[in-house]
């Protein structure tokens, strides 16, 4: 019984933490170097000279979507990505506690009484008559 109470407390803590979750955004940031395409730029002549940029990548319906972000957008996006990771952690903790709680309750019910014991239903004595072919 003490285990069940601890699991209930863990589940309730995760449930309370849901209330503290703020705005979020799934995905990850990737730094990359690109060429701008201007003919007089240093990146057009020198293969090592590239322009830094940041891309937000995320999966939408099984496909990867990429969005180029400006510098100010990167600073706005980082906390949203961090909050999404925190959200996923809270969800995992909640599911784990709920699953453990369900299993503990199931074991407690089995230990407390004989129950039905998984007996199968008795078959009816009636049988259909064979049909004659003729």
DSSP file (Angstrom, degrees, kcal/mol; ACC not computed):
  #  RESIDUE AA STRUCTURE BP1 BP2  ACC     N-H-->O    O-->H-N    N-H-->O    O-->H-N    TCO  KAPPA ALPHA  PHI   PSI    X-CA   Y-CA   Z-CA
    1    1 A X     >        0   0    0      0, 0.0     4,-2.0     0, 0.0     5,-0.1   0.000 360.0 360.0 360.0 -34.6    0.0    0.0    0.0
    2    2 A X  H  >  +     0   0    0      1,-0.2     4,-2.1     2,-0.2     5,-0.2   0.878 360.0  54.3 -65.8 -36.2    2.9    2.4    0.7
    3    3 A X  H  > S+     0   0    0      1,-0.2     4,-2.3     2,-0.2    -1,-0.2   0.914 107.0  50.6 -62.5 -41.7    4.2    1.8   -2.8
    4    4 A X  H  > S+     0   0    0      1,-0.2     4,-2.4     2,-0.2    -1,-0.2   0.905 109.1  51.0 -63.8 -41.1    0.9    2.8   -4.3
    5    5 A X  H  X S+     0   0    0     -4,-2.0     4,-2.2     1,-0.2    -1,-0.2   0.898 110.3  49.4 -63.7 -39.6    0.8    6.0   -2.2
    6    6 A X  H  X S+     0   0    0     -4,-2.1     4,-2.2     2,-0.2    -2,-0.2   0.895 111.4  49.2 -65.5 -39.5    4.3    6.9   -3.4
    7    7 A X  H  X S+     0   0    0     -4,-2.3     4,-2.5     2,-0.2    -2,-0.2   0.881 109.3  51.8 -67.5 -37.7    3.3    6.3   -7.0
    8    8 A X  H  X S+     0   0    0     -4,-2.4     4,-2.6     2,-0.2    -2,-0.2   0.918 110.1  49.6 -63.2 -42.5    0.2    8.5   -6.5
    9    9 A X  H  X S+     0   0    0     -4,-2.2     4,-2.3     2,-0.2    -2,-0.2   0.909 111.0  49.2 -62.4 -41.9    2.4   11.2   -5.1
   10   10 A X  H  X S+     0   0    0     -4,-2.2     4,-2.0     2,-0.2    -2,-0.2   0.908 112.6  47.7 -64.4 -41.7    4.8   10.9   -8.1
   11   11 A X  H  X S+     0   0    0     -4,-2.5     4,-2.3     1,-0.2    -2,-0.2   0.916 112.4  49.1 -64.8 -42.5    2.0   11.1  -10.6
   12   12 A X  H  X S+     0   0    0     -4,-2.6     4,-2.4     2,-0.2    -2,-0.2   0.857 108.0  54.2 -67.1 -34.9    0.4   14.1   -8.8
   13   13 A X  H  X S+     0   0    0     -4,-2.3     4,-2.0     2,-0.2    -1,-0.2   0.925 110.4  46.7 -62.9 -43.5    3.8   15.9   -8.8
   14   14 A X  H  X S+     0   0    0     -4,-2.0     4,-1.3     1,-0.2    -2,-0.2   0.899 111.0  52.5 -64.5 -39.5    4.1   15.4  -12.6
   15   15 A X  H  X S+     0   0    0     -4,-2.3     4,-0.7     1,-0.2     3,-0.3   0.901 109.4  49.2 -63.0 -40.7    0.5   16.6  -13.0
   16   16 A X  H >< S+     0   0    0     -4,-2.4     3,-0.9     1,-0.2     4,-0.4   0.869 105.6  57.3 -65.8 -36.5    1.2   19.7  -11.0
   17   17 A X  H >< S+     0   0    0     -4,-2.0     3,-1.3     1,-0.3     4,-0.4   0.799  93.8  68.0 -67.5 -26.4    4.3   20.4  -13.1
   18   18 A X  H >< S+     0   0    0     -4,-1.3     3,-1.3    -3,-0.3    -1,-0.3   0.869  93.0  60.3 -56.2 -35.6    2.1   20.4  -16.2
   19   19 A X  T << S+     0   0    0     -3,-0.9    -1,-0.3    -4,-0.7    -2,-0.2   0.709 100.7  53.9 -68.1 -19.1    0.5   23.6  -14.9
   20   20 A X  T <  S+     0   0    0     -3,-1.3    -1,-0.3    -4,-0.4     2,-0.2   0.507  80.0 114.9 -93.3  -4.8    3.9   25.4  -15.0
   21   21 A X    <   -     0   0    0     -3,-1.3     3,-0.1    -4,-0.4     2,-0.1  -0.479  47.2-171.1 -69.7 130.8    4.6   24.6  -18.6
   22   22 A X        -     0   0    0      1,-0.3    -1,-0.1    -2,-0.2    65,-0.0  -0.132  41.3 -35.7-103.2-158.5    4.7   27.7  -20.7
   23   23 A X        +     0   0    0     -2,-0.1     2,-0.3     1,-0.0    -1,-0.3  -0.328  68.4 177.2 -62.3 145.1    4.9   28.4  -24.5
   24   24 A X        -     0   0    0     59,-0.1     2,-0.3    -3,-0.1    57,-0.2  -0.931  23.5-158.2-147.2 167.5    7.0   25.9  -26.3
   25   25 A X        -     0   0    0     55,-1.7    59,-0.3    -2,-0.3    60,-0.2  -0.946  18.9-133.2-151.4 128.0    8.1   24.8  -29.8
   26   26 A X        +     0   0    0     -2,-0.3     2,-0.3    58,-0.1    55,-0.1  -0.452  60.6  62.6 -78.6 156.6    9.4   21.5  -31.0
   27   27 A X        -     0   0    0     54,-0.1     2,-0.3    -2,-0.1    31,-0.2  -0.763  68.0 -98.0 130.0-172.7   12.5   21.2  -33.1
   28   28 A X  E     -A   57   0A   0     29,-2.3    29,-2.8    -2,-0.3     2,-0.4  -0.984  23.6-119.0-146.6 156.4   16.2   21.8  -32.9
   29   29 A X  E     -A   56   0A   0     -2,-0.3     2,-0.4    27,-0.2    27,-0.2  -0.785  24.8-169.4 -98.4 139.2   18.6   24.5  -34.0
   30   30 A X  E     -A   55   0A   0     25,-2.4    25,-2.8    -2,-0.4     2,-0.4  -0.996  13.7-143.7-129.5 132.2   21.4   23.8  -36.4
   31   31 A X  E     +A   54   0A   0     -2,-0.4     2,-0.3    23,-0.2    23,-0.2  -0.772  30.6 168.6 -89.9 136.0   24.3   26.1  -37.3
   32   32 A X  E     -A   53   0A   0     21,-2.6    21,-2.2    -2,-0.4     2,-0.4  -0.948  32.1-129.4-143.7 166.5   25.4   26.1  -40.9
   33   33 A X  E     +A   52   0A   0     -2,-0.3     2,-0.3    19,-0.2    19,-0.2  -0.974  33.5 173.7-118.6 129.0   27.5   27.9  -43.4
   34   34 A X  E     -A   51   0A   0     17,-2.5    17,-3.2    -2,-0.4     2,-0.4  -0.837  32.5-114.2-131.5 166.8   26.1   28.9  -46.8
   35   35 A X        -     0   0    0     -2,-0.3    15,-0.1    15,-0.2    12,-0.0  -0.828  17.7-148.0 -97.9 142.5   26.9   30.9  -49.9
   36   36 A X        -     0   0    0     -2,-0.4    -1,-0.1     2,-0.1     3,-0.1   0.762  29.5-126.9 -84.3 -25.3   24.8   34.0  -50.5
   37   37 A X        +     0   0    0      1,-0.3     2,-0.3     2,-0.0    -2,-0.0   0.376  61.6 136.4  95.5  -4.8   24.9   33.8  -54.3
   38   38 A X    >   -     0   0    0      1,-0.1     3,-1.1     2,-0.0    -1,-0.3  -0.627  53.0-139.9 -76.8 132.4   26.1   37.4  -54.9
   39   39 A X  T 3  S+     0   0    0     -2,-0.3    -1,-0.1     1,-0.2    -2,-0.0   0.796  98.3  46.3 -66.7 -28.4   28.9   37.3  -57.6
   40   40 A X  T 3  S+     0   0    0      4,-0.1    -1,-0.2     3,-0.0     2,-0.1   0.406  88.4 109.6 -94.6   3.0   31.1   39.9  -55.9
   41   41 A X  S X> S-     0   0    0     -3,-1.1     3,-1.3     1,-0.1     4,-0.6  -0.420  78.5-119.6 -78.3 154.1   30.9   38.4  -52.4
   42   42 A X  H >> S+     0   0    0      1,-0.3     4,-2.3     2,-0.2     3,-0.6   0.784 111.7  63.7 -63.3 -27.0   33.9   36.7  -50.9
   43   43 A X  H 34 S+     0   0    0      1,-0.2    -1,-0.3     2,-0.2     6,-0.1   0.713  93.4  62.9 -72.1 -18.5   32.0   33.4  -50.6
   44   44 A X  H <4 S+     0   0    0     -3,-1.3    -1,-0.2    -6,-0.2    -2,-0.2   0.819 116.0  27.9 -73.5 -30.4   31.7   33.2  -54.4
   45   45 A X  H << S+     0   0    0     -4,-0.6     2,-0.6    -3,-0.6    -2,-0.2   0.801 116.0  58.4-100.4 -35.3   35.4   33.0  -54.9
   46   46 A X    ><  -     0   0    0     -4,-2.3     3,-0.7     1,-0.1    -1,-0.2  -0.871  61.6-158.5-105.7 119.9   36.7   31.3  -51.7
   47   47 A X  T 3  S+     0   0    0     -2,-0.6    -1,-0.1     1,-0.2    -4,-0.1   0.802  95.5  52.1 -64.7 -28.4   35.2   27.9  -50.9
   48   48 A X  T 3  S+     0   0    0      1,-0.1     2,-0.8     2,-0.0    -1,-0.2   0.707  91.0  86.4 -81.1 -19.6   36.2   28.3  -47.2
   49   49 A X    <   +     0   0    0     -3,-0.7     2,-0.3    -7,-0.3    -3,-0.1  -0.727  58.1 151.3 -87.4 110.8   34.4   31.7  -46.9
   50   50 A X        -     0   0    0     -2,-0.8     2,-0.5   -15,-0.1   -15,-0.2  -0.880  45.5-110.0-133.6 165.5   30.8   31.1  -46.1
   51   51 A X  E     -A   34   0A   0    -17,-3.2   -17,-2.5    -2,-0.3     2,-0.1  -0.850  32.8-126.6 -99.7 129.4   28.1   33.0  -44.2
   52   52 A X  E     +A   33   0A   0     -2,-0.5     2,-0.3   -19,-0.2   -19,-0.2  -0.429  36.9 164.5 -73.9 149.4   26.9   31.6  -40.9
   53   53 A X  E     -A   32   0A   0    -21,-2.2   -21,-2.6    -2,-0.1     2,-0.4  -0.978  30.1-128.6-156.4 164.6   23.2   31.0  -40.3
   54   54 A X  E     -AB  31  69A   0     15,-0.7    15,-2.8    -2,-0.3     2,-0.4  -0.973  18.3-165.2-123.8 135.2   20.8   29.1  -38.0
   55   55 A X  E     -AB  30  68A   0    -25,-2.8   -25,-2.4    -2,-0.4     2,-0.6  -0.963  13.4-144.6-121.6 134.7   18.1   26.8  -39.1
   56   56 A X  E     -AB  29  67A   0     11,-3.2    11,-2.3    -2,-0.4     2,-0.4  -0.882  23.8-170.6 -93.6 120.2   15.2   25.5  -37.1
   57   57 A X  E     +AB  28  66A   0    -29,-2.8   -29,-2.3    -2,-0.6     2,-0.3  -0.910  13.2 157.2-113.9 142.9   14.4   21.9  -38.0
   58   58 A X  E     - B   0  65A   0      7,-2.1     7,-3.5    -2,-0.4     2,-0.5  -0.979  39.6-110.2-155.7 160.3   11.4   19.9  -36.9
   59   59 A X  E     - B   0  64A   0     -2,-0.3     2,-0.5     5,-0.2     5,-0.2  -0.849  29.1-177.4 -99.7 128.0    9.3   17.0  -38.1
   60   60 A X  E >  S- B   0  63A   0      3,-3.4     3,-1.7    -2,-0.5    -2,-0.0  -0.973  74.5 -21.9-127.0 115.4    5.8   17.6  -39.3
   61   61 A X  T 3  S-     0   0    0     -2,-0.5    -1,-0.1     1,-0.3     3,-0.1   0.875 128.4 -50.1  51.9  42.3    3.7   14.6  -40.3
   62   62 A X  T 3  S+     0   0    0      1,-0.2     2,-0.4     0, 0.0    -1,-0.3   0.446 119.5 105.0  81.5   0.0    6.9   12.5  -40.8
   63   63 A X  E <  S-B   60   0A   0     -3,-1.7    -3,-3.4     2,-0.0     2,-0.4  -0.904  72.0-119.0-115.5 143.9    8.6   15.1  -43.0
   64   64 A X  E     -B   59   0A   0     -2,-0.4     2,-0.4    -5,-0.2    -5,-0.2  -0.665  27.0-164.9 -83.5 129.8   11.5   17.3  -41.9
   65   65 A X  E     -B   58   0A   0     -7,-3.5    -7,-2.1    -2,-0.4     2,-0.4  -0.950   1.6-163.5-115.1 134.6   10.7   21.1  -42.2
   66   66 A X  E     -B   57   0A   0     -2,-0.4     2,-0.4    -9,-0.2    -9,-0.2  -0.958   6.2-174.9-121.7 136.7   13.5   23.6  -42.0
   67   67 A X  E     -B   56   0A   0    -11,-2.3   -11,-3.2    -2,-0.4     2,-0.3  -0.995  22.8-132.3-131.3 126.7   13.2   27.3  -41.4
   68   68 A X  E     -B   55   0A   0     -2,-0.4     2,-0.3   -13,-0.2   -13,-0.2  -0.626  27.5-154.9 -77.4 132.6   16.0   29.9  -41.5
   69   69 A X  E     -B   54   0A   0    -15,-2.8   -15,-0.7    -2,-0.3     2,-0.1  -0.844  10.1-129.1-111.4 145.3   16.0   32.1  -38.5
   70   70 A X     >  -     0   0    0     -2,-0.3     4,-1.8   -17,-0.1     3,-0.2  -0.410  38.1-100.6 -78.6 166.5   17.4   35.6  -38.0
   71   71 A X  H  > S+     0   0    0      1,-0.2     4,-1.5     2,-0.2     3,-0.1   0.900 123.9  48.7 -57.8 -43.6   19.7   36.3  -35.1
   72   72 A X  H  > S+     0   0    0      1,-0.2     4,-1.2     2,-0.2    -1,-0.2   0.843 109.5  53.4 -67.8 -31.2   17.0   37.9  -33.0
   73   73 A X  H  > S+     0   0    0      2,-0.2     4,-2.0     1,-0.2    -1,-0.2   0.827 102.4  58.7 -71.1 -31.0   14.7   35.0  -33.7
   74   74 A X  H  X S+     0   0    0     -4,-1.8     4,-2.1     1,-0.2    -1,-0.2   0.931 105.6  48.4 -62.5 -45.0   17.3   32.5  -32.5
   75   75 A X  H  X S+     0   0    0     -4,-1.5     4,-0.6     1,-0.2    -1,-0.2   0.819 113.6  47.5 -67.0 -30.4   17.3   34.1  -29.1
   76   76 A X  H  X S+     0   0    0     -4,-1.2     4,-0.6     1,-0.1    -1,-0.2   0.819 113.2  49.3 -74.8 -31.6   13.5   34.0  -29.0
   77   77 A X  H  X S+     0   0    0     -4,-2.0     4,-2.2     1,-0.2     3,-0.4   0.836  93.7  71.3 -81.6 -34.9   13.4   30.4  -30.1
   78   78 A X  H  X S+     0   0    0     -4,-2.1     4,-2.3     1,-0.2     5,-0.2   0.901  99.1  47.1 -52.5 -49.5   15.9   28.8  -27.7
   79   79 A X  H  X S+     0   0    0     -4,-0.6     4,-2.2     1,-0.2    -1,-0.2   0.858 110.8  53.6 -63.1 -32.0   13.7   29.1  -24.5
   80   80 A X  H  X S+     0   0    0     -4,-0.6   -55,-1.7    -3,-0.4     4,-1.7   0.895 109.7  47.2 -67.7 -39.1   10.7   27.7  -26.5
   81   81 A X  H  X S+     0   0    0     -4,-2.2     4,-1.9   -57,-0.2    -2,-0.2   0.892 111.5  51.1 -67.6 -39.8   12.8   24.7  -27.5
   82   82 A X  H  X S+     0   0    0     -4,-2.3     4,-2.1    -5,-0.2    -2,-0.2   0.895 108.8  51.5 -63.1 -40.0   14.0   24.2  -23.9
   83   83 A X  H  X S+     0   0    0     -4,-2.2     4,-2.5     1,-0.2    -1,-0.2   0.866 106.7  53.9 -66.3 -35.8   10.4   24.4  -22.6
   84   84 A X  H  X S+     0   0    0     -4,-1.7     4,-2.3   -59,-0.3    -1,-0.2   0.907 108.0  49.8 -64.6 -40.9    9.4   21.7  -25.1
   85   85 A X  H  X S+     0   0    0     -4,-1.9     4,-1.8     2,-0.2    -2,-0.2   0.895 110.7  49.8 -64.4 -38.9   12.2   19.4  -23.8
   86   86 A X  H  X S+     0   0    0     -4,-2.1     4,-2.3     2,-0.2    -2,-0.2   0.912 108.9  53.3 -63.7 -41.8   11.0   20.0  -20.3
   87   87 A X  H  X S+     0   0    0     -4,-2.5     4,-2.6     1,-0.2    -2,-0.2   0.914 107.3  50.9 -58.2 -45.1    7.4   19.2  -21.4
   88   88 A X  H  X S+     0   0    0     -4,-2.3     4,-2.3     1,-0.2    -1,-0.2   0.877 109.5  51.1 -63.1 -36.5    8.6   15.9  -22.9
   89   89 A X  H  X S+     0   0    0     -4,-1.8     4,-2.3     2,-0.2    -1,-0.2   0.901 110.1  48.8 -65.6 -40.9   10.3   15.1  -19.6
   90   90 A X  H  X S+     0   0    0     -4,-2.3     4,-2.6     2,-0.2    -2,-0.2   0.909 111.0  50.5 -65.3 -42.0    7.1   15.8  -17.6
   91   91 A X  H  X S+     0   0    0     -4,-2.6     4,-2.7     2,-0.2     5,-0.2   0.928 110.7  49.3 -61.4 -44.9    5.1   13.7  -20.0
   92   92 A X  H  X S+     0   0    0     -4,-2.3     4,-2.5     1,-0.2    -2,-0.2   0.910 112.2  47.8 -61.2 -42.9    7.5   10.8  -19.6
   93   93 A X  H  X S+     0   0    0     -4,-2.3     4,-2.3     2,-0.2    -1,-0.2   0.904 112.8  48.8 -64.8 -41.3    7.5   11.1  -15.8
   94   94 A X  H  X S+     0   0    0     -4,-2.6     4,-2.5     2,-0.2    -2,-0.2   0.926 113.4  46.0 -64.8 -45.5    3.7   11.2  -15.8
   95   95 A X  H  X S+     0   0    0     -4,-2.7     4,-2.7     2,-0.2     5,-0.2   0.916 112.9  50.1 -65.3 -43.0    3.3    8.2  -18.0
   96   96 A X  H  X S+     0   0    0     -4,-2.5     4,-2.4    -5,-0.2    -1,-0.2   0.918 113.1  46.0 -62.2 -43.6    5.9    6.2  -16.1
   97   97 A X  H  X S+     0   0    0     -4,-2.3     4,-2.3     2,-0.2    -2,-0.2   0.909 114.1  48.4 -66.1 -41.6    4.2    6.9  -12.8
   98   98 A X  H  X S+     0   0    0     -4,-2.5     4,-2.3     2,-0.2    -2,-0.2   0.904 112.8  47.9 -65.4 -41.4    0.7    6.1  -14.2
   99   99 A X  H  X S+     0   0    0     -4,-2.7     4,-2.2     2,-0.2    -2,-0.2   0.923 113.1  47.4 -66.4 -43.9    1.9    2.9  -15.7
  100  100 A X  H  X S+     0   0    0     -4,-2.4     4,-2.5    -5,-0.2    -2,-0.2   0.887 111.6  52.0 -63.4 -38.8    3.6    1.8  -12.5
  101  101 A X  H  X S+     0   0    0     -4,-2.3     4,-2.4     2,-0.2    -2,-0.2   0.920 109.0  49.3 -63.7 -44.6    0.6    2.7  -10.5
  102  102 A X  H  X S+     0   0    0     -4,-2.3     4,-2.1     1,-0.2    -2,-0.2   0.908 112.9  47.5 -61.9 -41.9   -1.7    0.6  -12.7
  103  103 A X  H  X S+     0   0    0     -4,-2.2     4,-2.3     2,-0.2    -2,-0.2   0.900 111.3  50.4 -67.3 -40.6    0.6   -2.4  -12.4
  104  104 A X  H  X S+     0   0    0     -4,-2.5     4,-2.2     1,-0.2    -2,-0.2   0.899 111.3  48.6 -64.3 -40.5    0.9   -2.0   -8.6
  105  105 A X  H  X S+     0   0    0     -4,-2.4     4,-2.4     2,-0.2    -1,-0.2   0.892 110.1  52.0 -65.9 -38.8   -2.9   -1.9   -8.3
  106  106 A X  H  X S+     0   0    0     -4,-2.1     4,-2.0     1,-0.2    -2,-0.2   0.928 111.4  46.3 -62.7 -44.9   -3.2   -4.9  -10.5
  107  107 A X  H  X S+     0   0    0     -4,-2.3     4,-2.2     1,-0.2    -1,-0.2   0.879 111.0  52.9 -65.1 -37.7   -0.8   -6.9   -8.4
  108  108 A X  H  X S+     0   0    0     -4,-2.2     4,-1.7     2,-0.2    -1,-0.2   0.912 108.6  49.6 -64.7 -42.0   -2.5   -5.7   -5.2
  109  109 A X  H  X S+     0   0    0     -4,-2.4     4,-1.0     1,-0.2    -2,-0.2   0.910 111.5  49.1 -62.9 -41.6   -5.9   -6.9   -6.5
  110  110 A X  H  < S+     0   0    0     -4,-2.0     3,-0.2     1,-0.2    -1,-0.2   0.881 113.1  47.0 -65.3 -37.6   -4.5  -10.3   -7.4
  111  111 A X  H  < S+     0   0    0     -4,-2.2    -1,-0.2     1,-0.2    -2,-0.2   0.781 106.7  58.7 -75.2 -26.2   -2.8  -10.7   -4.0
  112  112 A X  H  < S+     0   0    0     -4,-1.7     2,-0.3    -5,-0.2    -1,-0.2   0.745 115.8   4.7 -80.3 -23.1   -6.0   -9.7   -2.1
  113  113 A X     <  -     0   0    0     -4,-1.0    -1,-0.1    -3,-0.2     0, 0.0  -0.995  65.2-113.4-159.1 162.3   -8.3  -12.3   -3.4
  114  114 A X        +     0   0    0     -2,-0.3     3,-0.4     1,-0.1    -1,-0.1   0.841  50.3 179.5 -69.0 -32.0   -8.7  -15.4   -5.5
  115  115 A X        -     0   0    0      1,-0.2    -1,-0.1     2,-0.1    -5,-0.0  -0.217  58.0 -45.3  63.2-157.1  -10.9  -13.7   -8.0
  116  116 A X    >   -     0   0    0      3,-0.0     3,-1.0     1,-0.0    -1,-0.2   0.711  66.9-138.2 -83.0 -21.5  -12.2  -15.7  -11.0
  117  117 A X  T 3   -     0   0    0     -3,-0.4    -2,-0.1     1,-0.2    -1,-0.0   0.637  54.9 -74.7  74.9  11.3   -8.8  -17.3  -11.6
  118  118 A X  T 3  S+     0   0    0      1,-0.2    -1,-0.2     2,-0.0    -3,-0.0   0.734  76.3 172.3  75.2  21.2   -9.1  -16.9  -15.3
  119  119 A X    <   -     0   0    0     -3,-1.0    -1,-0.2     1,-0.1     2,-0.2  -0.355  28.6-125.5 -65.3 142.6  -11.6  -19.8  -15.7
  120  120 A X        -     0   0    0      1,-0.1     2,-0.1    -2,-0.0    -1,-0.1  -0.486  31.0 -92.0 -85.8 160.7  -13.1  -20.1  -19.1
  121  121 A X        -     0   0    0     -2,-0.2     2,-0.3     1,-0.1    -1,-0.1  -0.398  42.3-110.2 -70.8 147.3  -16.8  -20.2  -19.8
  122  122 A X        -     0   0    0     -2,-0.1     2,-0.1     1,-0.1    -1,-0.1  -0.586  34.0-117.5 -78.6 137.7  -18.5  -23.6  -19.8
  123  123 A X        -     0   0    0     -2,-0.3     2,-0.1     1,-0.1    -1,-0.1  -0.448  29.5-105.5 -75.9 148.1  -19.7  -24.7  -23.2
  124  124 A X        -     0   0    0     -2,-0.1    -1,-0.1     1,-0.1     0, 0.0  -0.420  17.9-135.0 -69.4 146.0  -23.3  -25.2  -23.8
  125  125 A X  S    S+     0   0    0     -2,-0.1     2,-0.2     2,-0.0    -1,-0.1   0.673  77.9  97.7 -75.9 -17.1  -24.5  -28.8  -24.0
  126  126 A X        -     0   0    0      1,-0.0     2,-0.4     0, 0.0    -2,-0.1  -0.497  53.1-173.8 -76.9 140.2  -26.6  -28.0  -27.0
  127  127 A X        -     0   0    0     -2,-0.2     2,-0.2     3,-0.0    -2,-0.0  -0.957  29.4-107.8-128.2 149.1  -25.2  -28.8  -30.4
  128  128 A X        -     0   0    0     -2,-0.4     2,-0.2     1,-0.1     3,-0.0  -0.515  40.8-109.6 -74.3 147.1  -26.6  -28.0  -33.8
  129  129 A X        -     0   0    0     -2,-0.2     2,-0.1     1,-0.1    -1,-0.1  -0.502  33.8-107.0 -76.1 142.8  -28.0  -31.0  -35.6
  130  130 A X        -     0   0    0     -2,-0.2     2,-0.3     1,-0.1    -1,-0.1  -0.452  35.0-122.2 -66.9 141.1  -26.0  -32.1  -38.6
  131  131 A X        -     0   0    0     -2,-0.1     2,-0.3    -3,-0.0    -1,-0.1  -0.647  22.4-124.4 -85.8 141.0  -27.8  -31.2  -41.8
  132  132 A X        -     0   0    0     -2,-0.3     2,-0.7     1,-0.0    -1,-0.0  -0.630  14.5-147.8 -85.7 141.5  -28.6  -34.1  -44.1
  133  133 A X              0   0    0     -2,-0.3    -1,-0.0     1,-0.2    -2,-0.0  -0.916 360.0 360.0-104.5 118.5  -27.4  -33.9  -47.6
  134  134 A X              0   0    0     -2,-0.7    -1,-0.2     0, 0.0    -2,-0.0   0.491 360.0 360.0 179.0 360.0  -29.6  -35.6  -49.9
